[in-house]
Amino acid sequence: MLTLQLRDMEKNGLIEREETNDNPKRVLYYLTDLGESFVPILKSLEKWGNAYISQQEEELKRL
């Protein structure tokens, strides 16, 4: 499943894939400029999620 998601992200231009010549071979993934442009959106979602969790925890304390 992870491999399919990574392939989709690569196909959509969000990440780049690089195979190394190491033994054993490794595969590295990097964000493209398009992928990097999505980082602020993810950080906003994280901020919202943390605020929501804090609010829920405060409401549970009042019960």
PDB file of N, CA, C and O in Angstrom, chain B, residues numbered from 101:
ATOM      1  N   MET B 101       0.820  -1.192   0.000  1.00  0.00           N
ATOM      2  CA  MET B 101       0.000   0.000   0.000  1.00  0.00           C
ATOM      3  C   MET B 101       0.869   1.262   0.000  1.00  0.00           C
ATOM      4  O   MET B 101       0.601   2.203  -0.747  1.00  0.00           O
ATOM      5  N   LEU B 102       1.903   1.278   0.836  1.00  0.00           N
ATOM      6  CA  LEU B 102       2.797   2.429   0.880  1.00  0.00           C
ATOM      7  C   LEU B 102       3.450   2.654  -0.482  1.00  0.00           C
ATOM      8  O   LEU B 102       3.562   3.790  -0.940  1.00  0.00           O
ATOM      9  N   THR B 103       3.878   1.577  -1.121  1.00  0.00           N
ATOM     10  CA  THR B 103       4.517   1.687  -2.433  1.00  0.00           C
ATOM     11  C   THR B 103       3.571   2.319  -3.446  1.00  0.00           C
ATOM     12  O   THR B 103       3.991   3.155  -4.246  1.00  0.00           O
ATOM     13  N   LEU B 104       2.308   1.932  -3.421  1.00  0.00           N
ATOM     14  CA  LEU B 104       1.327   2.506  -4.346  1.00  0.00           C
ATOM     15  C   LEU B 104       1.146   3.996  -4.095  1.00  0.00           C
ATOM     16  O   LEU B 104       1.059   4.784  -5.037  1.00  0.00           O
ATOM     17  N   GLN B 105       1.092   4.381  -2.827  1.00  0.00           N
ATOM     18  CA  GLN B 105       0.935   5.797  -2.491  1.00  0.00           C
ATOM     19  C   GLN B 105       2.159   6.599  -2.920  1.00  0.00           C
ATOM     20  O   GLN B 105       2.025   7.702  -3.450  1.00  0.00           O
ATOM     21  N   LEU B 106       3.347   6.052  -2.696  1.00  0.00           N
ATOM     22  CA  LEU B 106       4.562   6.738  -3.121  1.00  0.00           C
ATOM     23  C   LEU B 106       4.609   6.880  -4.642  1.00  0.00           C
ATOM     24  O   LEU B 106       5.011   7.925  -5.155  1.00  0.00           O
ATOM     25  N   ARG B 107       4.206   5.853  -5.353  1.00  0.00           N
ATOM     26  CA  ARG B 107       4.191   5.922  -6.818  1.00  0.00           C
ATOM     27  C   ARG B 107       3.208   6.984  -7.305  1.00  0.00           C
ATOM     28  O   ARG B 107       3.501   7.727  -8.242  1.00  0.00           O
ATOM     29  N   ASP B 108       2.038   7.054  -6.665  1.00  0.00           N
ATOM     30  CA  ASP B 108       1.058   8.081  -7.028  1.00  0.00           C
ATOM     31  C   ASP B 108       1.602   9.484  -6.762  1.00  0.00           C
ATOM     32  O   ASP B 108       1.417  10.390  -7.575  1.00  0.00           O
ATOM     33  N   MET B 109       2.270   9.659  -5.626  1.00  0.00           N
ATOM     34  CA  MET B 109       2.842  10.961  -5.292  1.00  0.00           C
ATOM     35  C   MET B 109       3.940  11.338  -6.289  1.00  0.00           C
ATOM     36  O   MET B 109       4.080  12.506  -6.652  1.00  0.00           O
ATOM     37  N   GLU B 110       4.709  10.354  -6.724  1.00  0.00           N
ATOM     38  CA  GLU B 110       5.757  10.603  -7.720  1.00  0.00           C
ATOM     39  C   GLU B 110       5.120  10.962  -9.068  1.00  0.00           C
ATOM     40  O   GLU B 110       5.551  11.903  -9.734  1.00  0.00           O
ATOM     41  N   LYS B 111       4.109  10.218  -9.454  1.00  0.00           N
ATOM     42  CA  LYS B 111       3.410  10.468 -10.719  1.00  0.00           C
ATOM     43  C   LYS B 111       2.783  11.863 -10.737  1.00  0.00           C
ATOM     44  O   LYS B 111       2.734  12.515 -11.780  1.00  0.00           O
ATOM     45  N   ASN B 112       2.307  12.313  -9.579  1.00  0.00           N
ATOM     46  CA  ASN B 112       1.662  13.617  -9.472  1.00  0.00           C
ATOM     47  C   ASN B 112       2.647  14.755  -9.228  1.00  0.00           C
ATOM     48  O   ASN B 112       2.240  15.907  -9.077  1.00  0.00           O
ATOM     49  N   GLY B 113       3.936  14.439  -9.189  1.00  0.00           N
ATOM     50  CA  GLY B 113       4.951  15.468  -9.093  1.00  0.00           C
ATOM     51  C   GLY B 113       5.213  16.002  -7.697  1.00  0.00           C
ATOM     52  O   GLY B 113       5.821  17.063  -7.554  1.00  0.00           O
ATOM     53  N   LEU B 114       4.769  15.294  -6.661  1.00  0.00           N
ATOM     54  CA  LEU B 114       4.983  15.747  -5.287  1.00  0.00           C
ATOM     55  C   LEU B 114       6.333  15.317  -4.731  1.00  0.00           C
ATOM     56  O   LEU B 114       6.913  16.011  -3.895  1.00  0.00           O
ATOM     57  N   ILE B 115       6.835  14.175  -5.192  1.00  0.00           N
ATOM     58  CA  ILE B 115       8.109  13.647  -4.708  1.00  0.00           C
ATOM     59  C   ILE B 115       8.954  13.165  -5.880  1.00  0.00           C
ATOM     60  O   ILE B 115       8.444  12.903  -6.969  1.00  0.00           O
ATOM     61  N   GLU B 116      10.263  13.053  -5.630  1.00  0.00           N
ATOM     62  CA  GLU B 116      11.187  12.427  -6.567  1.00  0.00           C
ATOM     63  C   GLU B 116      11.804  11.218  -5.891  1.00  0.00           C
ATOM     64  O   GLU B 116      12.042  11.221  -4.683  1.00  0.00           O
ATOM     65  N   ARG B 117      12.056  10.208  -6.661  1.00  0.00           N
ATOM     66  CA  ARG B 117      12.608   8.945  -6.165  1.00  0.00           C
ATOM     67  C   ARG B 117      14.038   8.807  -6.674  1.00  0.00           C
ATOM     68  O   ARG B 117      14.324   9.094  -7.836  1.00  0.00           O
ATOM     69  N   GLU B 118      14.939   8.360  -5.787  1.00  0.00           N
ATOM     70  CA  GLU B 118      16.343   8.144  -6.178  1.00  0.00           C
ATOM     71  C   GLU B 118      16.810   6.807  -5.619  1.00  0.00           C
ATOM     72  O   GLU B 118      16.685   6.546  -4.422  1.00  0.00           O
ATOM     73  N   GLU B 119      17.344   5.973  -6.484  1.00  0.00           N
ATOM     74  CA  GLU B 119      17.928   4.701  -6.059  1.00  0.00           C
ATOM     75  C   GLU B 119      19.426   4.900  -5.886  1.00  0.00           C
ATOM     76  O   GLU B 119      20.073   5.525  -6.726  1.00  0.00           O
ATOM     77  N   THR B 120      19.979   4.370  -4.800  1.00  0.00           N
ATOM     78  CA  THR B 120      21.411   4.483  -4.546  1.00  0.00           C
ATOM     79  C   THR B 120      22.130   3.255  -5.095  1.00  0.00           C
ATOM     80  O   THR B 120      21.498   2.243  -5.399  1.00  0.00           O
ATOM     81  N   ASN B 121      23.423   3.345  -5.218  1.00  0.00           N
ATOM     82  CA  ASN B 121      24.243   2.212  -5.658  1.00  0.00           C
ATOM     83  C   ASN B 121      24.832   1.473  -4.464  1.00  0.00           C
ATOM     84  O   ASN B 121      25.745   0.664  -4.628  1.00  0.00           O
ATOM     85  N   ASP B 122      24.324   1.738  -3.275  1.00  0.00           N
ATOM     86  CA  ASP B 122      24.808   1.077  -2.071  1.00  0.00           C
ATOM     87  C   ASP B 122      24.495  -0.410  -2.124  1.00  0.00           C
ATOM     88  O   ASP B 122      23.694  -0.874  -2.935  1.00  0.00           O
ATOM     89  N   ASN B 123      25.152  -1.135  -1.237  1.00  0.00           N
ATOM     90  CA  ASN B 123      24.847  -2.550  -1.084  1.00  0.00           C
ATOM     91  C   ASN B 123      24.486  -2.776   0.372  1.00  0.00           C
ATOM     92  O   ASN B 123      25.377  -2.722   1.219  1.00  0.00           O
ATOM     93  N   PRO B 124      23.253  -3.022   0.706  1.00  0.00           N
ATOM     94  CA  PRO B 124      22.095  -3.194  -0.176  1.00  0.00           C
ATOM     95  C   PRO B 124      21.607  -1.853  -0.738  1.00  0.00           C
ATOM     96  O   PRO B 124      21.821  -0.789  -0.157  1.00  0.00           O
ATOM     97  N   LYS B 125      20.956  -1.952  -1.869  1.00  0.00           N
ATOM     98  CA  LYS B 125      20.431  -0.779  -2.550  1.00  0.00           C
ATOM     99  C   LYS B 125      19.391  -0.098  -1.664  1.00  0.00           C
ATOM    100  O   LYS B 125      18.608  -0.759  -0.982  1.00  0.00           O
ATOM    101  N   ARG B 126      19.398   1.224  -1.686  1.00  0.00           N
ATOM    102  CA  ARG B 126      18.405   1.995  -0.936  1.00  0.00           C
ATOM    103  C   ARG B 126      17.630   2.879  -1.902  1.00  0.00           C
ATOM    104  O   ARG B 126      18.110   3.210  -2.987  1.00  0.00           O
ATOM    105  N   VAL B 127      16.435   3.250  -1.493  1.00  0.00           N
ATOM    106  CA  VAL B 127      15.617   4.173  -2.274  1.00  0.00           C
ATOM    107  C   VAL B 127      15.354   5.384  -1.393  1.00  0.00           C
ATOM    108  O   VAL B 127      14.908   5.256  -0.253  1.00  0.00           O
ATOM    109  N   LEU B 128      15.639   6.566  -1.943  1.00  0.00           N
ATOM    110  CA  LEU B 128      15.431   7.812  -1.222  1.00  0.00           C
ATOM    111  C   LEU B 128      14.335   8.609  -1.914  1.00  0.00           C
ATOM    112  O   LEU B 128      14.211   8.575  -3.138  1.00  0.00           O
ATOM    113  N   TYR B 129      13.550   9.317  -1.133  1.00  0.00           N
ATOM    114  CA  TYR B 129      12.490  10.159  -1.672  1.00  0.00           C
ATOM    115  C   TYR B 129      12.708  11.587  -1.212  1.00  0.00           C
ATOM    116  O   TYR B 129      13.079  11.837  -0.066  1.00  0.00           O
ATOM    117  N   TYR B 130      12.471  12.524  -2.129  1.00  0.00           N
ATOM    118  CA  TYR B 130      12.618  13.943  -1.844  1.00  0.00           C
ATOM    119  C   TYR B 130      11.370  14.683  -2.293  1.00  0.00           C
ATOM    120  O   TYR B 130      10.745  14.322  -3.290  1.00  0.00           O
ATOM    121  N   LEU B 131      11.013  15.724  -1.548  1.00  0.00           N
ATOM    122  CA  LEU B 131       9.913  16.572  -1.982  1.00  0.00           C
ATOM    123  C   LEU B 131      10.360  17.423  -3.167  1.00  0.00           C
ATOM    124  O   LEU B 131      11.475  17.943  -3.186  1.00  0.00           O
ATOM    125  N   THR B 132       9.492  17.557  -4.139  1.00  0.00           N
ATOM    126  CA  THR B 132       9.729  18.479  -5.248  1.00  0.00           C
ATOM    127  C   THR B 132       9.296  19.876  -4.795  1.00  0.00           C
ATOM    128  O   THR B 132       8.807  20.048  -3.679  1.00  0.00           O
ATOM    129  N   ASP B 133       9.477  20.861  -5.661  1.00  0.00           N
ATOM    130  CA  ASP B 133       8.994  22.206  -5.338  1.00  0.00           C
ATOM    131  C   ASP B 133       7.487  22.193  -5.092  1.00  0.00           C
ATOM    132  O   ASP B 133       6.988  22.876  -4.197  1.00  0.00           O
ATOM    133  N   LEU B 134       6.775  21.413  -5.889  1.00  0.00           N
ATOM    134  CA  LEU B 134       5.331  21.292  -5.691  1.00  0.00           C
ATOM    135  C   LEU B 134       5.027  20.667  -4.333  1.00  0.00           C
ATOM    136  O   LEU B 134       4.133  21.129  -3.624  1.00  0.00           O
ATOM    137  N   GLY B 135       5.763  19.625  -3.968  1.00  0.00           N
ATOM    138  CA  GLY B 135       5.581  18.997  -2.659  1.00  0.00           C
ATOM    139  C   GLY B 135       5.890  19.960  -1.525  1.00  0.00           C
ATOM    140  O   GLY B 135       5.175  20.002  -0.523  1.00  0.00           O
ATOM    141  N   GLU B 136       6.953  20.729  -1.685  1.00  0.00           N
ATOM    142  CA  GLU B 136       7.324  21.725  -0.668  1.00  0.00           C
ATOM    143  C   GLU B 136       6.231  22.773  -0.502  1.00  0.00           C
ATOM    144  O   GLU B 136       6.006  23.269   0.601  1.00  0.00           O
ATOM    145  N   SER B 137       5.553  23.109  -1.592  1.00  0.00           N
ATOM    146  CA  SER B 137       4.505  24.131  -1.511  1.00  0.00           C
ATOM    147  C   SER B 137       3.310  23.660  -0.688  1.00  0.00           C
ATOM    148  O   SER B 137       2.487  24.472  -0.265  1.00  0.00           O
ATOM    149  N   PHE B 138       3.213  22.359  -0.461  1.00  0.00           N
ATOM    150  CA  PHE B 138       2.114  21.795   0.325  1.00  0.00           C
ATOM    151  C   PHE B 138       2.406  21.819   1.825  1.00  0.00           C
ATOM    152  O   PHE B 138       1.487  21.659   2.629  1.00  0.00           O
ATOM    153  N   VAL B 139       3.662  22.014   2.217  1.00  0.00           N
ATOM    154  CA  VAL B 139       4.061  21.981   3.626  1.00  0.00           C
ATOM    155  C   VAL B 139       3.297  23.001   4.477  1.00  0.00           C
ATOM    156  O   VAL B 139       2.822  22.635   5.552  1.00  0.00           O
ATOM    157  N   PRO B 140       3.152  24.268   4.050  1.00  0.00           N
ATOM    158  CA  PRO B 140       2.393  25.216   4.883  1.00  0.00           C
ATOM    159  C   PRO B 140       0.946  24.790   5.114  1.00  0.00           C
ATOM    160  O   PRO B 140       0.383  25.043   6.180  1.00  0.00           O
ATOM    161  N   ILE B 141       0.352  24.151   4.126  1.00  0.00           N
ATOM    162  CA  ILE B 141      -1.024  23.664   4.286  1.00  0.00           C
ATOM    163  C   ILE B 141      -1.071  22.576   5.350  1.00  0.00           C
ATOM    164  O   ILE B 141      -1.967  22.569   6.193  1.00  0.00           O
ATOM    165  N   LEU B 142      -0.112  21.658   5.315  1.00  0.00           N
ATOM    166  CA  LEU B 142      -0.055  20.598   6.324  1.00  0.00           C
ATOM    167  C   LEU B 142       0.175  21.166   7.717  1.00  0.00           C
ATOM    168  O   LEU B 142      -0.403  20.684   8.691  1.00  0.00           O
ATOM    169  N   LYS B 143       1.019  22.191   7.812  1.00  0.00           N
ATOM    170  CA  LYS B 143       1.274  22.816   9.113  1.00  0.00           C
ATOM    171  C   LYS B 143       0.027  23.500   9.645  1.00  0.00           C
ATOM    172  O   LYS B 143      -0.223  23.483  10.850  1.00  0.00           O
ATOM    173  N   SER B 144      -0.757  24.099   8.762  1.00  0.00           N
ATOM    174  CA  SER B 144      -2.028  24.707   9.179  1.00  0.00           C
ATOM    175  C   SER B 144      -2.993  23.650   9.697  1.00  0.00           C
ATOM    176  O   SER B 144      -3.679  23.861  10.698  1.00  0.00           O
ATOM    177  N   LEU B 145      -3.043  22.516   9.013  1.00  0.00           N
ATOM    178  CA  LEU B 145      -3.900  21.414   9.473  1.00  0.00           C
ATOM    179  C   LEU B 145      -3.444  20.886  10.826  1.00  0.00           C
ATOM    180  O   LEU B 145      -4.266  20.560  11.683  1.00  0.00           O
ATOM    181  N   GLU B 146      -2.130  20.803  11.013  1.00  0.00           N
ATOM    182  CA  GLU B 146      -1.590  20.353  12.299  1.00  0.00           C
ATOM    183  C   GLU B 146      -1.979  21.324  13.413  1.00  0.00           C
ATOM    184  O   GLU B 146      -2.385  20.902  14.496  1.00  0.00           O
ATOM    185  N   LYS B 147      -1.853  22.617  13.145  1.00  0.00           N
ATOM    186  CA  LYS B 147      -2.204  23.640  14.133  1.00  0.00           C
ATOM    187  C   LYS B 147      -3.685  23.539  14.499  1.00  0.00           C
ATOM    188  O   LYS B 147      -4.044  23.593  15.675  1.00  0.00           O
ATOM    189  N   TRP B 148      -4.540  23.392  13.483  1.00  0.00           N
ATOM    190  CA  TRP B 148      -5.969  23.247  13.731  1.00  0.00           C
ATOM    191  C   TRP B 148      -6.252  21.984  14.548  1.00  0.00           C
ATOM    192  O   TRP B 148      -7.029  22.018  15.502  1.00  0.00           O
ATOM    193  N   GLY B 149      -5.626  20.882  14.174  1.00  0.00           N
ATOM    194  CA  GLY B 149      -5.851  19.617  14.880  1.00  0.00           C
ATOM    195  C   GLY B 149      -5.422  19.698  16.332  1.00  0.00           C
ATOM    196  O   GLY B 149      -6.127  19.201  17.210  1.00  0.00           O
ATOM    197  N   ASN B 150      -4.284  20.313  16.602  1.00  0.00           N
ATOM    198  CA  ASN B 150      -3.822  20.457  17.987  1.00  0.00           C
ATOM    199  C   ASN B 150      -4.768  21.322  18.800  1.00  0.00           C
ATOM    200  O   ASN B 150      -5.044  21.028  19.963  1.00  0.00           O
ATOM    201  N   ALA B 151      -5.269  22.399  18.183  1.00  0.00           N
ATOM    202  CA  ALA B 151      -6.231  23.263  18.884  1.00  0.00           C
ATOM    203  C   ALA B 151      -7.516  22.501  19.165  1.00  0.00           C
ATOM    204  O   ALA B 151      -8.093  22.639  20.243  1.00  0.00           O
ATOM    205  N   TYR B 152      -7.968  21.702  18.213  1.00  0.00           N
ATOM    206  CA  TYR B 152      -9.188  20.920  18.390  1.00  0.00           C
ATOM    207  C   TYR B 152      -9.021  19.900  19.507  1.00  0.00           C
ATOM    208  O   TYR B 152      -9.913  19.742  20.341  1.00  0.00           O
ATOM    209  N   ILE B 153      -7.901  19.217  19.530  1.00  0.00           N
ATOM    210  CA  ILE B 153      -7.643  18.228  20.578  1.00  0.00           C
ATOM    211  C   ILE B 153      -7.606  18.903  21.945  1.00  0.00           C
ATOM    212  O   ILE B 153      -8.172  18.386  22.908  1.00  0.00           O
ATOM    213  N   SER B 154      -6.946  20.049  22.032  1.00  0.00           N
ATOM    214  CA  SER B 154      -6.884  20.776  23.305  1.00  0.00           C
ATOM    215  C   SER B 154      -8.279  21.173  23.771  1.00  0.00           C
ATOM    216  O   SER B 154      -8.600  21.068  24.955  1.00  0.00           O
ATOM    217  N   GLN B 155      -9.100  21.626  22.839  1.00  0.00           N
ATOM    218  CA  GLN B 155     -10.473  22.005  23.177  1.00  0.00           C
ATOM    219  C   GLN B 155     -11.257  20.793  23.686  1.00  0.00           C
ATOM    220  O   GLN B 155     -11.987  20.893  24.672  1.00  0.00           O
ATOM    221  N   GLN B 156     -11.106  19.665  23.021  1.00  0.00           N
ATOM    222  CA  GLN B 156     -11.822  18.450  23.438  1.00  0.00           C
ATOM    223  C   GLN B 156     -11.355  17.997  24.822  1.00  0.00           C
ATOM    224  O   GLN B 156     -12.168  17.579  25.646  1.00  0.00           O
ATOM    225  N   GLU B 157     -10.065  18.078  25.073  1.00  0.00           N
ATOM    226  CA  GLU B 157      -9.528  17.678  26.392  1.00  0.00           C
ATOM    227  C   GLU B 157     -10.056  18.590  27.485  1.00  0.00           C
ATOM    228  O   GLU B 157     -10.370  18.127  28.581  1.00  0.00           O
ATOM    229  N   GLU B 158     -10.158  19.883  27.198  1.00  0.00           N
ATOM    230  CA  GLU B 158     -10.697  20.816  28.189  1.00  0.00           C
ATOM    231  C   GLU B 158     -12.164  20.517  28.477  1.00  0.00           C
ATOM    232  O   GLU B 158     -12.595  20.572  29.628  1.00  0.00           O
ATOM    233  N   GLU B 159     -12.925  20.204  27.444  1.00  0.00           N
ATOM    234  CA  GLU B 159     -14.334  19.856  27.642  1.00  0.00           C
ATOM    235  C   GLU B 159     -14.489  18.586  28.453  1.00  0.00           C
ATOM    236  O   GLU B 159     -15.403  18.487  29.271  1.00  0.00           O
ATOM    237  N   LEU B 160     -13.621  17.617  28.246  1.00  0.00           N
ATOM    238  CA  LEU B 160     -13.693  16.372  29.017  1.00  0.00           C
ATOM    239  C   LEU B 160     -13.364  16.616  30.494  1.00  0.00           C
ATOM    240  O   LEU B 160     -13.929  15.961  31.371  1.00  0.00           O
ATOM    241  N   LYS B 161     -12.465  17.543  30.767  1.00  0.00           N
ATOM    242  CA  LYS B 161     -12.116  17.858  32.154  1.00  0.00           C
ATOM    243  C   LYS B 161     -13.288  18.471  32.907  1.00  0.00           C
ATOM    244  O   LYS B 161     -13.395  18.317  34.124  1.00  0.00           O
ATOM    245  N   ARG B 162     -14.171  19.169  32.188  1.00  0.00           N
ATOM    246  CA  ARG B 162     -15.325  19.824  32.807  1.00  0.00           C
ATOM    247  C   ARG B 162     -16.428  18.840  33.163  1.00  0.00           C
ATOM    248  O   ARG B 162     -17.317  19.169  33.948  1.00  0.00           O
ATOM    249  N   LEU B 163     -16.386  17.660  32.608  1.00  0.00           N
ATOM    250  CA  LEU B 163     -17.455  16.674  32.862  1.00  0.00           C
ATOM    251  C   LEU B 163     -17.346  16.037  34.209  1.00  0.00           C
ATOM    252  O   LEU B 163     -18.170  15.193  34.561  1.00  0.00           O
TER     253      LEU B 163
END
